[in-house]
């Protein structure tokens, strides 16, 4: 998985004018992330979260920065440190929004990162968590495209591992596309990423 730069660009353009202090700070954090200043971005998101209070969104992005960075690292200490920090941030997001599909999706990605990092250690314990979190997210929001798409990707990976056909989950990818196309939100910085990963995941559907 790679950092989803598309959402950063869109958000930066969308909030270029008429920004509140919160919006300016968030836009700056996204710009830092786009510039690959990972720690600066994560730290700024977290500072915004602590200043905002009772807003799960900056906690969410602070965690996401660490999670996506862990996928791109080969340093065991860095990966473990980032994932521990990400879990703390996810937990804080949950205190303000404990039945939030987006937070559950992010936590599923966090657990996926553990499995990818060290499958022999975390595979047995964290794989069931990933499935459970995606199912919970889909129960809360049956039309959430990220829950559908990334659960399908997870299931494709599991199918390959067990020698089964990953194409069984391709209809879920098609379903996610439909929901991405009609997704909208009036909440500033509400998660809407993932559409740019469709082609990569659809590669599993080719014969």
C-alpha positions in Angstrom: 0.0 0.0 0.0 1.2 3.5 -0.8 0.4 6.9 0.7 -2.7 8.1 -1.0 -1.4 11.4 -2.5 -4.5 12.1 -4.6 -6.6 13.0 -1.6 -3.9 15.3 -0.3 -3.9 17.2 -3.6 -7.7 17.5 -3.7 -8.0 18.7 -0.2 -5.2 21.2 -0.6 -7.0 22.7 -3.6 -10.5 22.6 -2.1 -9.5 24.5 1.0 -7.2 27.1 -0.6 -9.6 30.0 0.2 -11.7 31.0 3.1 -9.9 28.7 5.6 -10.4 28.6 9.3 -7.4 28.1 11.6 -8.3 24.4 11.6 -8.5 24.1 7.9 -5.2 26.0 7.4 -3.5 23.7 9.8 -5.0 20.6 8.2 -4.0 21.8 4.7 -0.5 22.4 5.8 -0.3 18.9 7.3 -1.5 17.4 4.0 1.1 19.4 2.1 3.9 18.2 4.5 2.6 14.6 3.9 2.7 15.2 0.1 6.2 16.5 0.4 7.1 13.2 2.2 7.8 15.0 5.4 6.1 12.1 7.2 7.0 12.9 10.8 6.3 16.6 10.4 2.9 15.8 8.9 2.0 13.3 11.6 3.1 15.6 14.4 1.1 18.5 13.0 -2.1 16.4 12.6 -1.7 15.3 16.2 -1.1 18.9 17.5 -4.3 19.9 15.6 -6.2 17.0 17.2 -5.1 18.1 20.7 -6.0 21.7 20.0 -9.4 20.8 18.4 -10.6 18.4 21.1 -13.5 16.1 20.4 -12.6 15.9 16.7 -11.6 12.4 15.5 -10.5 13.5 12.0 -7.0 14.9 12.8 -6.3 11.9 15.0 -7.4 9.7 12.1 -4.9 11.3 9.7 -2.1 11.3 12.2 -2.6 7.5 12.5 -2.9 7.0 8.8 0.4 8.8 8.2 2.2 6.3 10.5 0.4 3.3 9.1 1.2 4.1 5.4 4.8 4.9 6.4 5.1 1.5 8.0 4.2 -0.2 4.7 7.1 1.6 3.0 9.7 0.9 5.7 12.0 -2.1 6.1 13.3 -1.0 9.5 11.8 -3.3 12.2 12.1 -0.7 15.0 10.6 2.0 12.9 7.7 -0.2 11.8 6.9 -1.3 15.4 7.2 2.3 16.7 4.9 3.7 14.0 2.3 1.0 14.5 2.2 1.4 18.3 1.8 5.1 17.9 -0.9 4.6 15.2 -2.8 2.4 17.6 -2.7 5.0 20.3 -4.0 7.6 17.9 -6.7 5.3 16.6 -7.8 4.7 20.2 -8.0 8.5 20.8 -10.1 8.9 17.6 -12.4 6.2 19.0 -13.0 8.1 22.2 -14.7 10.8 20.2 -16.4 8.5 17.6 -16.7 4.9 18.9 -19.0 3.7 16.1 -17.2 5.1 13.1 -16.7 3.0 10.0 -13.8 5.1 8.8 -11.9 4.5 12.1 -12.6 0.8 12.0 -11.3 0.7 8.4 -8.1 2.4 9.5 -7.7 0.0 12.4 -8.1 -2.9 9.9 -5.3 -1.4 7.8 -3.2 -1.1 11.0 -3.6 -4.7 11.8 -2.9 -5.6 8.1 0.4 -3.7 8.5 1.3 -5.9 11.4 0.6 -9.1 9.4 2.6 -7.8 6.4 5.5 -6.8 8.6 5.8 -10.1 10.4 3.3 -12.8 9.3 4.8 -15.5 11.4 4.4 -13.5 14.6 1.2 -11.6 13.9 -0.6 -13.6 11.2 -2.6 -15.9 13.6 -3.5 -13.1 16.1 -4.1 -10.1 13.8 -5.7 -11.7 10.7 -9.0 -12.4 12.4 -9.0 -8.8 13.7 -8.7 -7.5 10.2 -11.8 -9.5 9.0 -13.8 -8.5 12.1 -13.0 -4.8 11.7 -14.0 -4.7 8.0 -17.2 -6.6 8.8 -18.0 -4.2 11.6 -17.4 -1.2 9.3 -19.6 -2.7 6.6 -22.3 -3.3 9.1 -22.2 0.3 10.1 -22.0 1.7 6.6 -22.9 -1.0 4.0 -22.1 1.4 1.1 -18.7 2.6 2.4 -16.4 2.0 -0.6 -13.2 1.8 1.5 -14.7 -1.0 3.6 -15.8 -2.9 0.6 -12.7 -2.4 -1.5 -10.1 -3.1 1.2 -11.9 -6.0 2.6 -12.0 -7.5 -0.9 -8.3 -6.9 -1.2 -7.7 -8.6 2.1 -9.9 -11.5 1.1 -8.0 -11.8 -2.2 -4.7 -12.0 -0.4 -6.1 -14.7 1.9 -7.5 -16.7 -1.1 -4.0 -16.6 -2.8 -2.4 -17.8 0.5 -4.7 -20.8 0.7 -4.4 -21.6 -3.0 -7.9 -20.4 -3.9 -9.1 -18.1 -6.7 -9.0 -14.4 -5.7 -11.4 -13.6 -8.6 -14.3 -14.6 -6.3 -14.0 -11.2 -4.7 -13.9 -9.2 -7.9 -17.6 -8.4 -7.8 -17.0 -6.6 -4.5 -14.4 -4.4 -6.2 -17.0 -3.5 -8.9 -19.4 -2.7 -6.1 -16.9 -0.4 -4.4 -16.4 1.5 -7.7 -20.1 2.3 -7.8 -20.1 3.6 -4.2 -17.0 5.7 -4.8 -18.7 7.4 -7.7 -21.6 8.6 -5.6 -19.6 9.3 -2.4 -19.8 12.9 -1.0 -19.5 14.7 2.3 -19.9 18.2 3.5 -17.6 17.6 6.5 -14.1 19.2 5.9 -11.4 16.6 5.4 -13.8 13.7 5.8 -12.1 10.5 4.4 -12.8 10.0 0.7 -9.7 8.3 -0.5 -9.2 4.9 -2.2 -10.6 5.3 -5.7 -7.0 5.6 -7.1 -6.2 2.1 -5.8 -8.9 0.4 -7.9 -6.7 -0.4 -10.9 -4.0 -2.0 -8.6 -6.5 -4.2 -6.8 -8.3 -5.1 -10.1 -5.1 -6.7 -11.3 -6.1 -9.7 -9.2 -9.2 -10.1 -11.5 -7.3 -10.6 -14.7 -7.0 -14.1 -16.0 
